[in-house]
């Protein structure tokens, strides 16, 4: 069974039913996503998790209505402000990056979907200044609110994971974001159908 995780079910409206795919809405934001998915993975077994939903594109990464695969997620503004080594007692380390499963990435390599770095935020970016700062600091392709948490929960549970994002807006000034939920959701569903086929899922 493959678990497809989205923040809201509306992001995947129109997805074909499949006998070996379960859809799970984890809620909005990194805390909701991480907690609810970790609880689910502790109770049930899945051969893979695919995080699918809309996201914002950073300049030059994609257009509204495109779809991207995310190979790495970074948690924005986590750790020491301004960067640098964050020293903790006993050699403890913080986890600020999480990754897609390399085997799943390889399975999807020929699908024509660009692979980018994702940036997970707790608040949607609405100003040019914040968008430019994120672009300089992290060099991301796409912004979401759940990506890091879902990858990290899967890493800790030992379940391979992949992420696909349909672009619904541009990161930066809200007035210039060209927000289009329907275009992002449609792109997500189309790309997800292709990915599930590549992963060997069977349509009902």
N, C-alpha and C positions, 0 to 999 in steps of 0.2 A: 504493500500500500504506500502511495505517495501522499504526503500531506502538503497541500497548498495553503499557505498562510497569507492572509491579507489583513489590512487594518479594518476595512469596512467591506461588507459584501457587495455594495454598489460598485466597487472597483472592478469586480469580476462578473458583472451582469452580462449574460449572453454566452458564458463559457459552456461548452458542450459537456454533457454528463459523461462520466467515465466510471467504469465499474471498479477500478483500482485507484481512484483518486478521491480523497476527502478534502473538503474545503473548510477552513477554520478561520474565523474572524478573531484576531487577537486584541483588537482595540487600538486606539490612537496613541502614539508616543512610545518612547523607549521603555518606560517603566511597565506600562500595561503589556506591551509586546513581550518583554523578557519574562515577566512573572507568569502570564497566562500560558505562554508556550512552554516554559520549563515545567509547569505543572502537568501539561498535556503529555509531554515527552516522557515524564516519569511514570505515567500510567499506561501508555500504549506504545507499540513498536511500529516504526515506519522505516522503509528502506531509503527514503530520501525526503527532504523538505525543500519546497520551492516557495520562496517569498515573492509575491507578485502584487504590484500595485502602482499607483501613479507616483510621479516624482518631478522635481524641478531640475531643468538642465542649466548648468553653468555655461558661460559664453563659449561658443565654439564646439561644445560637446555634442549637441543634437538640436533638433527643431521640435516644436510642439507637434505631437502625433507620431513621433519616432519611438522606437523601443530600444532599450539597452540592457545588456547583461552586466551585473556588478560582480567583480572578482574580489574586491576588498572593501571593507567598510571601516571608517574612522569615526569615533565619537568626538564631535566638535566640542572645543573648550573644556576638555576633561584633563585633569592633571594639574600641572604647574602653569599658571597664567604666563603667557609669553614664551612658553616652551622651556626646554632645558630638562635636566635630570631631576626626577621627583624621588627623593630619598625617603624610604620608609624603614621602620625598625625591622630587624631580623632579615633584611634582604627581600622583603615582600615587594612585589611588582604590581603595578596597575595594568589592566588590559584596556588599551584604547584602540586597538585594531583587531579585526576579526576577518575571516577569509572564507570564500566559497571553496567547496571541495574540488580539488584539481581534476579528479576523474569526471565529475559532472561537467566541469568547464570544457574538458576535452570532448565529451559527448556532444556538446553544443557548438563546437568551434566552427563547424561548416554551415551554420544556419544563417549567416549574414547579419548577425546581431553584434554590434561593436561591444567590446568589454571595457568597462571604465571603473574608476575608483568612486565609491560612494561616500557621502558625508552624512552622518546622522545628527540631527539637531533636535532640540527640545522645543524650539519655537521657529515657525516658518520664517525664513528671511524675507523682509519687506523693504529693506533699504539698500541703495547702491553701495554705501560704505561697508556694510556688513558682508554683502556678497563679494565685494572686492577683497576684503580681508580674508574671507574663507578661501577664495581662489588663490591668493598669494600663499597662505599658510599651508593648505592641504592639497592643492592641485586636484580637486575632485571633478568628476563629470556630472554627477547627479546628487541632488539633496533629497533626503527622506527623513521620516521621524521614527522609523522602526528598524531599518536595515542592520545596524550594528547589533542591536539587542537580539534579533532573531538569529543572526550568524553566531553570536556568542553563546546563546542558549543551546544551539545545535552542537557547537564545539564541545561544550561541557557535557552534553549528553551522548557524544560520540555518534551523532547522526549526520551524514553528508548533506550539505545544503547548497542551494543556488539561489540567486536573486535576479528578477527581471523587473524593469521599471518602464512604464509608458510615460512619455513626457507630456505633462499637462500645463507647464508654465516655464518661464525663465526665472532664474534666481536673481534677485536684485530689487530694484524699485517696484513696489507693488503696482503702481500705475502703468508700468511698462512690461508687466509680466506676461501679458497675452493669455491669461488664465482660461483654460478650456478643459474642464473635467471630462467631458464626453470623449474628446479626442485622446486624452491620456488613457482613459479606461479602455477605449476601443483598441488602442495600440498594445496595451497590456494583455488583453485577451487574445489578440491575434498572435502575439509573440509566445504567449504561454501555451497556446494550442500546439505550436510548432515544437516548443521545448518538450512538452509532454509526449509528443509523438517520438522525439529523439530519445527520450528516456524509456521508451518501450511501453507506454501506457496505452490501454485499449479503450476506444470509444464504446459507450454503451449501445 
